[in-house]
Amino acid sequence: MAPNDKSASTNTKNTPVAKVVTPVKKKANPSSTSPVVHLSPYNNPSKVKANPLEKKQRVHKIIPLQYPDKTPYGWAFEHFYDAKEFLKGLSNRKNEITYLGEEEFKPFSNLTVRWVKHSALGDNLWIIHIDAQTNDDKKAFPIQCHALFANKIARALLQQVVWPKEKVEVGKSFIMDSSTESELTMIIESGNKNVTEVIIGESILPGNNELESLI
C-alpha cells in the first residue's frame, strides 16, 4: 500500500466449491457453555466495485503502523473487504477467542477496528488501532507483539482462505507523520463516538514462543 495511496471442497458431482472464510469465536473461559458463533466475512459485502483488470493483480496487504515516535499505533489492511468480519472479530469486548485457520487469537480490551474511506494514509482501508491509554489494562494488547500480530493474521488467512491469483503480504512498519496520525485518530475517535495448499513464507513464521503466547 502506498502511503497516499476456502479449502476447495468437492460436492457429490466432484465439482470444486469455494469455501467461505469462517472465523470461529468461543468464550475464553474453557468451562463456558456459550454457543460457538460463526462469522462470515461475506455477509454484507462491500459496495466498492473493483476494476476486473486491477483485481487480477491485487495484493491483500497488512501494514504495521507506528506513531511519529515509533510507538505501535496499530495496523492498516488493504484489499480486505472479503475478510472484514474477521478483522472486526479481533476487536471484541466479550472475552471471546477467535479461531481462523490453525491460529487462535486472544480477546483484547483496547483494539478498535474502523473502515477508513479516505485519508492521507490511503483510501478504502481497514484500520485496527491500539488504544495506548488502556495499555495498563490486564486484557490490553501487548504492544511488544505488534509485528508478530500482523504475521499471525497473515498465517491464519493463508491457512483458511484462498484468494485466486492473489496473495497476502505483510509490509514494513510505516511511521506516520504527525498530520497523518492526527487525521487517522480523529476518524477513529469520531467512529467511537457514533458507536489449495498453504504455503507460509519465512517472513511470517511464528516468532519467540514467549511473545507468541501473549497473542
C-alpha positions, 0 to 999 in steps of 0.5 A: 500500500502506498502511503497516499495511496476456502479449502476447495471442497468437492460436492457429490458431482466432484465439482470444486466449491469455494469455501467461505472464510469462517472465523470461529469465536468461543468464550475464553473461559474453557468451562463456558457453555456459550454457543460457538458463533460463526462469522462470515466475512461475506455477509454484507459485502462491500459496495466498492466495485473493483476494476476486473483488470486491477483485481487480477493483480491485487495484493491483500496487504497488512501494514504495521503502523507506528506513531511519529515516535515509533510507538505501535499505533496499530495496523492498516489492511488493504484489499480486505473487504472479503475478510472484514468480519474477521478483522472486526472479530479481533476487536471484541469486548466479550472475552471471546477467542477467535479461531481462523485457520490453525491460529487462535487469537486472544480477546483484547480490551483496547483494539478498535477496528474502523473502515477508513474511506479516505485519508492521507494514509490511503483510501478504502482501508481497514484500520485496527488501532491500539488504544495506548491509554488502556495499555495498563489494562490486564486484557490490553494488547501487548504492544511488544507483539505488534509485528508478530500480530500482523504475521499471525493474521497473515498465517491464519488467512493463508491457512483458511482462505484462498484468494485466486491469483492473489496473495497476502503480504505483510509490509514494513512498519510505516511511521506516520507523520504527525498530520497523518496520525492526527487525521487517522485518530480523529476518524477513529475517535469520531467512529467511537463516538457514533458507536489449495495448499498453504504455503507460509513464507519465512517472513511470517513464521511464528516468532519467540514462543514467549511473545507468541503466547501473549497473542 
